[in-house]
Amino acid sequence: MLMLPSGLKVFVLNEPVNMHKSFDGLAALAQSEFKKNALNGDLFVFFNRPCNKVKVLQFDRTGFSIWYKRLEKGRFRLPKMQQK
């Protein structure tokens, strides 16, 4: 079970992302799309166009981590986003 600390913020990009992006590319997207510093420890969630792959970027005190999941069947359902 994954235990997340209280107060942790999760930012989900509701637009498709190139899954070839790695640490620096995803951190740059966090900065440009969310106007957040990726070094703050929040979770940044990115999906590909068919929504069968997801990457989650997080920074802890020692560096970045990326969690990557590929579905063999089906697809992720993105949350409904509020208009700005």
C-alpha positions in Angstrom: 0.0 0.0 0.0 1.2 3.5 -0.9 1.0 5.9 2.0 0.9 9.5 1.0 1.6 12.3 3.4 -1.2 14.6 4.5 -1.1 17.9 2.7 0.3 16.4 -0.5 -1.0 18.0 -3.6 -1.7 16.1 -6.8 -1.7 17.9 -10.2 -3.1 16.1 -13.2 -2.5 17.3 -16.7 -5.7 16.8 -18.7 -3.8 17.0 -22.1 -1.8 14.2 -23.7 2.0 14.1 -23.1 4.7 12.4 -25.0 5.7 9.4 -22.9 9.3 9.7 -24.1 9.7 12.6 -21.6 11.7 11.8 -18.6 12.7 13.7 -15.4 13.7 17.0 -16.9 11.0 17.1 -19.5 8.3 16.3 -17.0 9.6 18.8 -14.5 9.6 21.4 -17.2 5.9 20.6 -18.0 5.1 20.9 -14.3 6.6 24.4 -14.4 5.0 25.5 -17.6 1.5 23.9 -17.3 0.9 24.1 -13.6 3.1 27.1 -12.7 4.6 24.9 -9.9 8.1 24.1 -9.0 8.6 20.3 -9.4 11.0 20.4 -6.5 8.3 21.0 -4.0 7.4 17.4 -3.4 3.9 17.4 -5.0 2.8 14.7 -7.4 2.5 15.6 -11.1 0.5 13.1 -13.2 0.7 12.8 -17.0 -1.1 10.6 -19.5 -0.5 9.7 -23.1 -3.1 10.3 -25.9 -4.9 6.9 -25.8 -4.8 7.1 -21.9 -3.3 3.6 -21.5 0.0 5.0 -20.0 0.5 7.2 -17.0 3.7 8.8 -15.5 3.8 10.3 -12.0 6.7 12.6 -11.1 7.7 13.5 -7.6 10.7 15.0 -5.9 11.9 14.0 -2.4 14.9 15.1 -0.5 17.2 13.0 -2.6 16.0 13.4 -6.2 13.2 12.8 -8.6 11.1 9.6 -8.9 8.9 8.6 -11.8 6.2 5.9 -11.5 5.2 4.6 -14.9 2.2 2.3 -15.6 1.0 0.8 -18.9 -2.3 -0.9 -19.1 -2.5 -4.0 -21.3 -6.3 -3.6 -21.7 -8.6 -0.7 -21.3 -7.6 2.9 -20.5 -7.5 5.3 -17.7 -10.4 7.6 -17.2 -9.3 11.2 -16.7 -11.1 13.3 -14.0 -13.4 16.0 -15.2 -11.6 19.3 -15.0 -13.1 22.6 -14.1 -12.8 25.4 -16.6 -10.5 28.3 -15.5 
